[in-house]
């Protein structure tokens, strides 16, 4: 009746999953052979039915087992075929990819950060959207000061909790008070980052440029401490021991305030195009932190003193690499960027 041997050798001949499906339909599916055999049991006598049932079950088990083994074997083969077809030869050479690099501004900023860190400064970038209080009042600039005018500062539509418009910071000094409160005193902190001013753009002005602020707060700090620190930082940044000169300068958040010049890094004070033969270049604004600013951080100015400065990173990079127009830094011209890669 059912020749298991013949069925199995038929199964042997099956060579793909499609044929295997046909085999299943033929012997194990609803309509066919073995299933059909079970149906015929209905017309057999009770004794025959028992023997027939046993035989059929045995046959079904054996064929099912062989079928499952075959299915496993063919599926594995199929997967291997697909994997082989998809094989990527990772040892093959490809076209070389363009490699990115830091922008020249990021390089100079990172160098300044390294100098700050080597002197034990905390680095905190602050944030670029600030309140008018942070940018102006906290650093002793009254809201009636011309710097707060629409034509000097970039205003946002969003309001701060006091109902005043938020602005883009015009200097990193906006974080001095916040940082004193956040980290406590004594404090040595560097704050590099972008600042924004409502400027008409030309070769030396942009609406966005980069500054690297620094602030030191401690007891009994003097102008001598300040000058020494500036001398060290600028010498490191300019890559050689550099004489500095401090001239009086006005910033509302310092008293006294200074403009700091360094001997021209190109001609060493002999006179050249860069320094326009005045031998020095103006590098930063600075001063002894104003008592009002110290008070705004909840500290007693009779006890705590400090000095702070802002280095123009864009300016420094322009000087160092002889870049005549600072708009090159941000105009996205790859020829420019690649020349510093
Ligand atoms: N905030 C000044 C500017 O944007 C630079 C500056 C001057 C920073 C004096 C200071 C400072 O911390 O004490 O031009």
Boltz pocket constraint, residues with backbone or C-beta under 6 A from the ligand:
constraints:
  - pocket:
      binder: B
      contacts: [[A, 170], [A, 171], [A, 172], [A, 173], [A, 213], [A, 214], [A, 251], [A, 253], [A, 254], [A, 258], [A, 284], [A, 285], [A, 286], [A, 287], [A, 288], [A, 307], [A, 308], [A, 309], [A, 310]]
      max_distance: 6.0
